[in-house]
Amino acid sequence: MALTSELLKPAQVAALLNVKVGTLAVWRCKGISPPFIRIHRSVYYPARELALWIKAAHGGSGEAVAPKE
């Protein structure tokens, strides 16, 4: 599998979590976002870590629902 197919853009993650892209940016600033990496000025979310974050944040249910702040 190609590396780029394992990295999700913020718009993709926002759609999965049913939140706005701006909400992801706020979460990154607050330190409560899914794990992400920066490549130059771009932000990407590793798909594997995102899946684990969703599972952990929601008691293992796997539901893609935004966490409570």
Secondary structure, 3 states (H helix, E strand, C coil): CCHHHHEECHHHHHHHHCCCHHHHHHHHHHCCCCCCEEECCEEEEEHHHHHHHHHHHCCCCCCCCCCCC
